[in-house]
Amino acid sequence: METSDKHDTGGQFEEALERLHTRGPERQGWLSNHAPMVVEALAAHGRAGAVHRWLDLYEDRLEDFPDRVAPVTDDDWASALGDPRRITDWTDHFSRALAERPFRSVLAEWWPRLLPGMYGGATHTVIRAGHAVRALEAGENAPRLAELAHALGYWAARHQPVTGVAALPGALTASAALDAVPAIEPGHLGFRDRLAAVRRLPVWAASVTDPDTARDRLTELVRATTHRYATHGHGEPTMLAHAATAPNAVLRTLDSLPRELWAPSLHAAWIASAAVTAMYAPAEPVPHRPAAALTPEEVLERAVAHGDEHVIKFTDTALDVGDEPALAAAVRAVEISAPLV
């Protein structure tokens, strides 16, 4: 299928990726490097002129790659899965794989292996992969393939399954199921501590096996989580953005995957959204406030001017959803988040 490359920015997008590929996917031992995701979002929306200006502001948050430990091989990859010391080794592994095979073939092999661990790195692993795949679907070249290698390498190194979660009665719609998610007990601090405290989640769409139905339900989930941010995002403005951006990363990747992987992708995306919802739920929602007659372009302009990486990525997802409640949610993200300075 012929596609229009919205990322055709006169090479500025590729220059940004090459600039970023000299740096690692994390900083301060665990925090994610958001820059590759943000520059892809900017490029996808025709904001190439903002890419390097934004990177200059973000530059001091970038760190070098950790040292290599040992090559990841086809025989021992399982023992290296989820080992953050092996980030560079995993990136090397996927660089070799993508040099030898089409990227959709590599995804078909590795997506089911990585999918159960999409919660590692606070879901930034799958989010970065979704951005990389969108860029490749628009147009394939060496820097974009390298970005997918970096994204998959990060995901493999931070692979972290969610286990031991009891199923609660569910609901028919994604919105109602999110309302049924019980908040974790107060007192937990960081993401990993909070994730370990998630012990009960409602069932939703668990019986879906048909690929097309899975796509429909995943689209519904992205819409529901995006809308919900407008009334619940104040619970934790940064982290609750992931309840929408993580499933949207999965949705963006479906067309690059075999259809038999669509339903498992839906189920994993639901657990991610529901877990984040449980981890950062506010005590009470706030009333919905419609966006002040802003166009999508105006909403994007506000997000870019604000500069926060999560605001830009959440706005990117809100623009995918495209309706008034989604635009209102993006405006809300601008209002309650600290700007990048």
C-alpha positions as CSV (number, residue, x, y, z in Angstrom):
1,M,0.0,0.0,0.0
2,E,1.4,3.4,-1.0
3,T,1.6,5.8,1.9
4,S,2.2,9.5,2.2
5,D,5.4,10.3,4.2
6,K,4.4,13.0,6.6
7,H,7.8,12.7,8.1
8,D,9.5,14.0,4.9
9,T,11.1,17.0,6.7
10,G,14.0,17.7,4.4
11,G,16.1,15.3,6.5
12,Q,15.6,17.1,9.8
13,F,13.8,14.2,11.3
14,E,16.6,11.8,10.3
15,E,19.2,14.3,11.5
16,A,17.5,14.3,14.9
17,L,17.4,10.5,15.1
18,E,21.1,10.2,14.2
19,R,21.8,12.8,16.9
20,L,19.8,10.8,19.4
21,H,21.2,7.4,18.5
22,T,24.5,8.3,20.1
23,R,22.7,8.5,23.5
24,G,21.1,5.9,25.6
25,P,17.4,5.3,26.2
26,E,17.5,6.2,29.9
27,R,18.9,8.7,32.4
28,Q,19.6,8.7,36.1
29,G,19.4,4.9,36.2
30,W,15.8,4.4,35.1
31,L,14.0,7.5,33.7
32,S,13.2,7.3,30.0
33,N,14.7,9.3,27.2
34,H,11.6,10.7,25.6
35,A,13.3,12.6,22.8
36,P,13.0,10.0,20.0
37,M,9.2,9.8,20.7
38,V,8.8,13.6,20.7
39,V,10.7,14.3,17.5
40,E,8.7,11.6,15.7
41,A,5.5,13.2,16.9
42,L,6.6,16.6,15.8
43,A,7.7,15.3,12.4
44,A,4.4,13.4,12.0
45,H,2.5,16.6,12.4
46,G,4.6,18.7,10.1
47,R,6.5,20.6,12.8
48,A,10.0,19.8,11.6
49,G,11.2,23.3,12.4
50,A,10.6,22.7,16.1
51,V,12.6,19.4,16.2
52,H,16.1,20.7,16.8
53,R,14.9,23.7,19.0
54,W,13.1,21.2,21.2
55,L,16.1,18.9,21.3
56,D,18.4,21.8,22.4
57,L,16.1,22.3,25.4
58,Y,16.1,18.6,26.3
59,E,19.8,18.0,25.6
60,D,20.9,18.1,29.2
61,R,18.7,15.1,30.0
62,L,20.5,12.8,27.6
63,E,23.1,10.3,28.8
64,D,25.5,7.9,27.1
65,F,24.7,4.2,26.5
66,P,25.8,1.8,29.2
67,D,28.8,-0.4,28.4
68,R,28.2,-3.7,26.5
69,V,28.2,-6.9,28.6
70,A,28.0,-9.7,26.0
71,P,26.2,-10.2,22.7
72,V,22.6,-11.4,22.8
73,T,22.3,-14.5,20.6
74,D,19.5,-16.6,19.2
75,D,20.4,-19.3,21.8
76,D,20.5,-17.2,25.0
77,W,18.2,-14.3,24.4
78,A,15.6,-15.5,27.0
79,S,18.2,-15.3,29.8
80,A,18.9,-11.6,28.8
81,L,15.3,-10.6,28.7
82,G,14.5,-8.0,31.3
83,D,18.1,-7.3,32.2
84,P,18.6,-3.5,32.0
85,R,22.4,-4.0,32.1
86,R,22.0,-5.4,28.6
87,I,20.4,-2.4,26.9
88,T,23.3,-1.9,24.6
89,D,23.6,-5.6,23.8
90,W,19.9,-5.8,23.0
91,T,20.2,-2.7,20.7
92,D,23.1,-4.4,18.9
93,H,21.0,-7.5,18.5
94,F,18.1,-5.8,16.9
95,S,20.4,-3.7,14.7
96,R,21.8,-6.9,13.3
97,A,18.3,-8.4,12.8
98,L,16.9,-5.4,11.0
99,A,19.9,-5.2,8.7
100,E,19.2,-8.8,7.7
101,R,15.4,-9.0,7.5
102,P,12.4,-6.8,6.8
103,F,11.2,-4.9,9.9
104,R,7.8,-6.5,9.8
105,S,9.4,-9.9,9.9
106,V,11.4,-8.9,13.0
107,L,8.3,-7.5,14.6
108,A,6.3,-10.7,13.9
109,E,9.0,-12.8,15.7
110,W,9.6,-10.5,18.6
111,W,6.3,-8.8,19.3
112,P,4.7,-11.9,21.1
113,R,7.9,-12.3,23.1
114,L,8.0,-8.7,24.2
115,L,4.3,-8.0,24.6
116,P,3.9,-9.6,28.1
117,G,6.6,-7.2,29.4
118,M,5.3,-3.9,27.9
119,Y,4.9,-2.5,31.5
120,G,8.7,-2.1,31.9
121,G,10.1,1.4,31.7
122,A,6.7,2.8,32.7
123,T,5.4,1.6,29.3
124,H,7.8,3.9,27.5
125,T,9.2,0.8,25.8
126,V,6.1,0.0,23.8
127,I,5.4,3.7,23.3
128,R,8.8,4.3,21.7
129,A,8.3,1.2,19.5
130,G,4.9,2.5,18.3
131,H,6.4,5.8,17.3
132,A,9.2,4.0,15.5
133,V,6.8,1.8,13.6
134,R,4.6,4.7,12.5
135,A,7.7,6.4,11.0
136,L,8.7,3.3,9.2
137,E,5.2,2.7,7.8
138,A,5.4,6.3,6.4
139,G,8.7,5.7,4.7
140,E,11.6,3.3,5.4
141,N,15.3,4.5,5.6
142,A,18.4,3.7,7.7
143,P,17.8,6.1,10.6
144,R,14.2,5.0,11.0
145,L,15.3,1.3,11.1
146,A,17.9,2.2,13.6
147,E,15.3,3.9,15.7
148,L,13.2,0.7,15.8
149,A,16.3,-1.3,16.8
150,H,16.8,1.2,19.7
151,A,13.1,0.9,20.7
152,L,13.0,-2.9,20.7
153,G,16.3,-3.1,22.4
154,Y,15.1,-0.9,25.2
155,W,11.9,-2.9,25.5
156,A,13.8,-6.2,25.7
157,A,16.1,-4.9,28.4
158,R,13.3,-3.4,30.5
159,H,10.8,-6.3,29.9
160,Q,8.6,-6.6,33.0
161,P,5.5,-8.7,33.1
162,V,2.5,-8.1,35.3
163,T,1.6,-11.2,37.3
164,G,-0.6,-12.2,40.2
165,V,-3.5,-9.9,39.3
166,A,-7.0,-11.1,40.3
167,A,-9.9,-10.6,37.9
168,L,-12.8,-8.5,39.0
169,P,-16.2,-8.3,37.3
170,G,-15.9,-6.1,34.2
171,A,-18.1,-3.9,32.1
172,L,-19.3,-3.7,28.5
173,T,-17.5,-0.5,27.5
174,A,-13.9,0.6,28.0
175,S,-15.1,3.8,29.8
176,A,-17.2,1.8,32.2
177,A,-14.4,-0.7,32.8
178,L,-12.0,2.1,33.6
179,D,-14.5,3.5,36.1
180,A,-14.5,0.1,37.7
181,V,-10.7,0.0,38.2
182,P,-10.0,0.1,42.0
183,A,-7.2,2.5,43.1
184,I,-4.2,0.9,44.9
185,E,-3.8,1.6,48.5
186,P,-2.1,5.0,49.3
187,G,1.5,5.2,50.4
188,H,3.3,3.7,47.4
189,L,5.9,5.9,45.7
190,G,7.6,5.1,42.4
191,F,6.2,3.4,39.3
192,R,7.7,-0.1,40.1
193,D,6.4,0.1,43.7
194,R,3.0,1.1,42.6
195,L,2.9,-1.5,39.8
196,A,3.7,-4.2,42.4
197,A,0.7,-3.0,44.4
198,V,-1.8,-3.6,41.6
199,R,-3.6,-6.8,42.7
200,R,-7.1,-6.5,41.2
201,L,-8.3,-5.3,37.8
202,P,-11.7,-5.6,36.1
203,V,-12.0,-7.8,33.0
204,W,-12.7,-6.1,29.7
205,A,-12.7,-7.5,26.2
206,A,-11.2,-10.7,27.5
207,S,-13.2,-12.9,25.2
208,V,-12.2,-11.0,22.0
209,T,-10.3,-13.2,19.5
210,D,-11.4,-11.8,16.2
211,P,-8.7,-9.4,14.8
212,D,-11.1,-6.8,13.5
213,T,-13.0,-6.7,16.7
214,A,-9.7,-6.4,18.6
215,R,-8.8,-3.3,16.5
216,D,-12.3,-1.8,17.2
217,R,-11.9,-2.4,21.0
218,L,-8.4,-1.1,21.0
219,T,-9.6,2.1,19.2
220,E,-12.4,2.4,21.8
221,L,-9.8,2.0,24.6
222,V,-7.6,4.8,23.3
223,R,-10.6,7.1,22.9
224,A,-11.8,6.3,26.5
225,T,-8.5,6.8,28.1
226,T,-7.8,10.0,26.2
227,H,-11.2,11.4,27.2
228,R,-10.8,10.3,30.8
229,Y,-7.6,12.4,31.1
230,A,-9.6,15.6,31.0
231,T,-11.4,14.7,34.3
232,H,-8.9,12.4,36.0
233,G,-5.4,13.5,34.7
234,H,-4.8,15.7,37.8
235,G,-4.2,12.5,39.8
236,E,-0.7,12.5,38.2
237,P,-0.5,14.6,35.0
238,T,2.6,12.9,33.7
239,M,1.9,9.2,34.5
240,L,-1.8,9.2,33.6
241,A,-0.9,10.2,30.1
242,H,0.5,6.7,29.6
243,A,-3.0,5.2,30.1
244,A,-3.7,6.6,26.6
245,T,-0.3,6.7,24.9
246,A,0.6,3.1,25.6
247,P,-2.5,1.5,24.0
248,N,-2.2,4.0,21.1
249,A,1.3,2.8,20.5
250,V,-0.1,-0.7,20.2
251,L,-2.9,0.4,17.9
252,R,-0.4,2.2,15.6
253,T,1.5,-1.1,15.3
254,L,-1.3,-3.4,14.4
255,D,-1.0,-3.0,10.6
256,S,2.6,-4.0,10.8
257,L,1.8,-7.2,12.7
258,P,0.2,-10.6,11.7
259,R,-3.5,-10.4,12.4
260,E,-3.3,-13.3,14.9
261,L,-1.3,-10.9,17.2
262,W,-4.0,-8.3,17.3
263,A,-6.2,-9.8,20.0
264,P,-3.2,-10.5,22.4
265,S,-2.1,-6.9,21.8
266,L,-5.5,-5.7,22.8
267,H,-5.5,-7.7,26.0
268,A,-2.0,-6.5,27.0
269,A,-2.9,-2.9,26.2
270,W,-5.9,-3.1,28.5
271,I,-3.8,-4.4,31.4
272,A,-1.4,-1.5,30.8
273,S,-4.2,1.2,30.8
274,A,-6.0,-0.3,33.7
275,A,-2.8,-0.7,35.8
276,V,-1.8,2.9,35.2
277,T,-5.4,4.0,36.0
278,A,-5.2,2.1,39.3
279,M,-1.8,3.4,40.2
280,Y,-2.5,7.1,39.8
281,A,-6.2,7.5,40.3
282,P,-7.2,10.9,41.8
283,A,-9.5,11.1,44.9
284,E,-12.2,12.7,42.8
285,P,-12.7,13.6,39.1
286,V,-13.2,17.2,38.0
287,P,-16.0,18.3,35.7
288,H,-15.4,18.1,32.0
289,R,-14.7,21.4,30.4
290,P,-15.1,21.6,26.6
291,A,-12.1,23.0,24.6
292,A,-12.6,26.7,23.8
293,A,-13.4,26.2,20.1
294,L,-9.8,25.4,19.2
295,T,-8.8,23.7,16.0
296,P,-6.5,20.6,16.2
297,E,-3.7,22.8,14.8
298,E,-4.2,25.3,17.6
299,V,-4.2,22.6,20.2
300,L,-0.9,21.2,18.8
301,E,0.6,24.7,18.8
302,R,-0.2,25.1,22.5
303,A,1.5,21.7,23.2
304,V,4.6,22.5,21.3
305,A,4.9,25.9,22.9
306,H,4.5,24.3,26.3
307,G,7.2,21.8,25.4
308,D,6.8,19.1,28.1
309,E,7.5,15.7,26.5
310,H,4.4,14.0,27.9
311,V,2.1,16.9,26.8
312,I,3.4,16.6,23.3
313,K,3.0,12.9,23.1
314,F,-0.4,13.0,24.7
315,T,-1.5,15.7,22.3
316,D,-0.3,13.5,19.5
317,T,-2.6,10.7,20.7
318,A,-5.5,13.2,21.2
319,L,-5.1,14.3,17.6
320,D,-5.4,10.7,16.5
321,V,-8.7,10.4,18.4
322,G,-9.7,13.8,16.9
323,D,-12.9,14.6,18.6
324,E,-13.8,17.5,20.9
325,P,-13.4,15.7,24.2
326,A,-9.9,14.5,23.1
327,L,-8.9,18.1,22.2
328,A,-10.2,19.2,25.6
329,A,-8.1,16.6,27.2
330,A,-5.0,17.8,25.4
331,V,-5.7,21.4,26.5
332,R,-6.1,20.1,30.1
333,A,-2.7,18.4,29.8
334,V,-1.1,21.8,28.9
335,E,-2.9,23.4,31.9
336,I,-1.9,21.0,34.6
337,S,1.7,20.0,33.5
338,A,4.9,21.8,34.2
339,P,6.4,23.2,30.9
340,L,9.9,22.3,29.6
341,V,12.2,25.2,30.2
